[in-house]
């Protein structure tokens, strides 16, 4: 299983970005796709997760601003980030949770700065 994250960049406060995480390899009937973020000196933080059934969960700091979706046909999860704030600056990476274990992709940097 391999994960490929993309979509990061530099954006001004109040702006938007959409991250993508494409999964290749063996898939499972039930799985969970997650986005985490980590800024230097800070602990890892769960941003959002979505199950293969479409159930979602968001971290408190992004609730109402971020939306996680998935396209099972494309084996891809998306994270739409709106109203970005400087404190959203971090390395964002996706994690694929399966009955066989977790698989983590490389990160994509998001920088929110004026």
C-alpha positions as CSV (number, residue, x, y, z in Angstrom):
1,X,0.0,0.0,0.0
2,X,1.3,3.4,-0.9
3,X,-0.1,6.9,-0.2
4,X,0.6,10.0,-2.2
5,X,-0.4,13.3,-0.7
6,X,-0.5,16.5,-2.7
7,X,-2.0,20.0,-2.7
8,X,-0.1,21.9,-0.1
9,X,1.3,25.4,-0.6
10,X,1.4,28.9,0.6
11,X,-1.8,30.8,1.1
12,X,-2.9,34.0,2.8
13,X,-5.1,33.9,5.9
14,X,-8.7,33.4,5.0
15,X,-7.7,31.5,1.9
16,X,-8.4,27.9,0.9
17,X,-6.5,24.8,-0.2
18,X,-7.5,21.3,-1.1
19,X,-5.3,18.4,-0.2
20,X,-5.5,15.0,-1.9
21,X,-4.3,11.6,-0.7
22,X,-4.3,8.8,-3.3
23,X,-4.0,5.2,-2.1
24,X,-2.6,2.5,-4.3
25,X,-2.2,-1.2,-3.6
26,X,-4.3,-3.6,-1.7
27,X,-7.5,-2.1,-0.4
28,X,-9.9,-3.4,2.2
29,X,-13.6,-3.6,2.6
30,X,-13.4,-1.4,5.7
31,X,-10.8,1.3,6.2
32,X,-10.3,4.7,7.6
33,X,-8.5,7.6,5.9
34,X,-7.1,10.2,8.2
35,X,-5.3,13.5,7.9
36,X,-2.9,14.5,10.6
37,X,-0.7,17.6,10.9
38,X,2.4,18.5,12.8
39,X,4.1,21.8,13.2
40,X,7.7,22.1,14.5
41,X,7.8,21.7,18.3
42,X,4.1,20.7,18.4
43,X,2.6,17.2,18.9
44,X,0.9,15.4,16.1
45,X,-2.7,16.4,15.7
46,X,-5.6,14.6,14.1
47,X,-7.2,16.9,11.6
48,X,-10.0,14.7,10.2
49,X,-10.9,11.1,9.5
50,X,-13.4,9.4,7.2
51,X,-14.4,5.8,7.2
52,X,-15.2,3.7,4.1
53,X,-18.9,4.1,5.1
54,X,-18.5,7.9,5.0
55,X,-18.6,8.7,8.7
56,X,-16.4,11.7,9.5
57,X,-14.8,13.2,12.6
58,X,-12.9,16.5,12.9
59,X,-10.4,17.9,15.3
60,X,-11.8,20.7,17.4
61,X,-9.6,23.4,15.9
62,X,-10.8,22.7,12.3
63,X,-14.4,21.9,12.9
64,X,-16.6,24.0,10.6
65,X,-13.7,25.1,8.4
66,X,-12.3,21.8,7.0
67,X,-14.2,19.1,5.1
68,X,-12.9,15.6,4.5
69,X,-14.4,13.5,1.6
70,X,-13.4,10.5,-0.3
71,X,-13.9,9.1,-3.8
72,X,-13.7,5.3,-3.4
73,X,-13.6,4.8,-7.2
74,X,-10.4,6.9,-7.3
75,X,-9.1,5.6,-4.0
76,X,-8.5,9.1,-2.9
77,X,-9.3,11.2,0.1
78,X,-9.6,14.9,0.0
79,X,-9.3,17.6,2.7
80,X,-10.9,20.9,1.7
81,X,-9.5,23.6,4.0
82,X,-11.3,27.0,4.1
83,X,-10.8,30.1,6.2
84,X,-7.2,29.1,6.8
85,X,-5.4,30.7,9.7
86,X,-1.7,31.1,10.5
87,X,-2.0,28.4,13.2
88,X,-3.0,25.9,10.5
89,X,0.6,26.1,9.2
90,X,2.0,22.5,9.5
91,X,3.1,19.5,7.6
92,X,0.0,17.6,6.7
93,X,0.1,13.9,6.0
94,X,-2.4,11.1,5.4
95,X,-2.8,7.9,7.2
96,X,-4.6,4.8,6.0
97,X,-5.9,2.6,8.7
98,X,-6.8,-1.0,7.8
99,X,-7.4,-4.3,9.5
100,X,-3.8,-5.2,8.5
101,X,-2.3,-2.1,10.0
102,X,-1.6,1.6,9.4
103,X,0.1,3.1,6.3
104,X,1.4,6.6,6.3
105,X,2.1,8.8,3.4
106,X,4.6,11.5,3.0
107,X,3.6,15.0,4.1
108,X,2.7,18.0,2.2
109,X,3.5,21.5,3.7
110,X,0.8,24.0,4.3
111,X,1.9,27.5,5.1
112,X,-0.6,30.3,6.0
113,X,1.0,33.6,5.9
114,X,0.4,37.2,4.8
